[in-house]
Amino acid sequence: MHKSFEVLDTVAHKLLHVVVKRPALVHQVDIATMANKAWLQPGTVSAGQQAFGEALLRSHPFLLVPSVVSKHSWNLVIDVDGADGMFSLFEAEDFSLDPRLNAAR
């Protein structure tokens, strides 16, 4: 889930490096199967998007989804309950928001 710059700047977050023990379980979302390609544009998550993602997570413990922020990047979404024992934490580091992204006005 995307967080606002305010939340990223005021609530502690971690960047996690995980190892997926069963890579064959990672389901890459096929953009061609997305009902609405506009979902790949920045904006508020719709009820339809939420339902689409929830249905995918019920079927797959790991989802590789295209990034809305960068067309050249992907995000790994993990159903941590459904993927219990299928991944391990390799490394964690504190997340620091670039202050230019949430500058005082």
For each residue, the residues with C-beta under 8 A, 3 or more apart:
1: 45
2: 45 68
3: 7 8 11 13
4: 7 8
5: 8 9 97 101 102
6: 9 10 102
7: 3 4 10 11
8: 3 4 5 11 13 95 97 102
9: 5 6 97 99 102
10: 6 7
11: 3 7 8
12: 94 95
13: 3 8 94 95
14: 92 93 94 95
15: 92 93 94 95
16: 89 91 92
17: 89 90 91 92
18: 76 78 87 88 89 90
19: 87 88 90
20: 23 25 26 62 76 86 87
21: 85 86 87 88
22: 25 86
23: 20 26
24:
25: 20 22 60 61 62 83 86
26: 20 23 60 62 63 64 76
27: 56 59 60 62 63 64
28: 63 64 74
29: 33 34 56 63 64 65 66
30: 33 34
31: 34 37 40 66
32:
33: 29 30
34: 29 30 31 37 39 40 52
35: 39 48 52
36: 39 48 49
37: 31 34 40
38: 41
39: 34 35 36 46 48 49 52
40: 31 34 37 66 68 71
41: 38 68
42: 68 69
43:
44:
45: 1 2 49 50
46: 39 49 50
47: 50 51
48: 35 36 39 51 52
49: 36 39 45 46 52 53
50: 45 46 47 53 54
51: 47 48 54 55
52: 34 35 39 48 49 55 56
53: 49 50 56 57 63 65 77
54: 50 51 57 58
55: 51 52 58 59
56: 27 29 52 53 59 60 63
57: 53 54 60 61 63 77 79 82
58: 54 55 82
59: 27 55 56
60: 25 26 27 56 57 63 79
61: 25 57 78 79 82 83 86
62: 20 25 26 27 76 77 78 79 83 86 87
63: 26 27 28 29 53 56 57 60 76 77 78
64: 26 27 28 29 74 75 76 77
65: 29 53 74 75 77
66: 29 31 40 71 73 74 75
67: 70 71 72 73 74 75
68: 2 40 41 42
69: 42 73
70: 67 73
71: 40 66 67
72: 67
73: 66 67 69 70
74: 28 64 65 66 67
75: 64 65 66 67
76: 18 20 26 62 63 64
77: 53 57 62 63 64 65
78: 18 61 62 63 83 87
79: 57 60 61 62 82 83
80: 83 84
81: 84
82: 57 58 61 79
83: 25 61 62 78 79 80 86 87
84: 80 81
85: 21
86: 20 21 22 25 61 62 83
87: 18 19 20 21 62 78 83
88: 18 19 21
89: 16 17 18 92
90: 17 18 19
91: 16 17
92: 14 15 16 17 89
93: 14 15
94: 12 13 14 15
95: 8 12 13 14 15
96:
97: 5 8 9 101 102
98: 101
99: 9 102 103
100: 103
101: 5 97 98
102: 5 6 8 9 97 99
103: 99 100
104:
105:
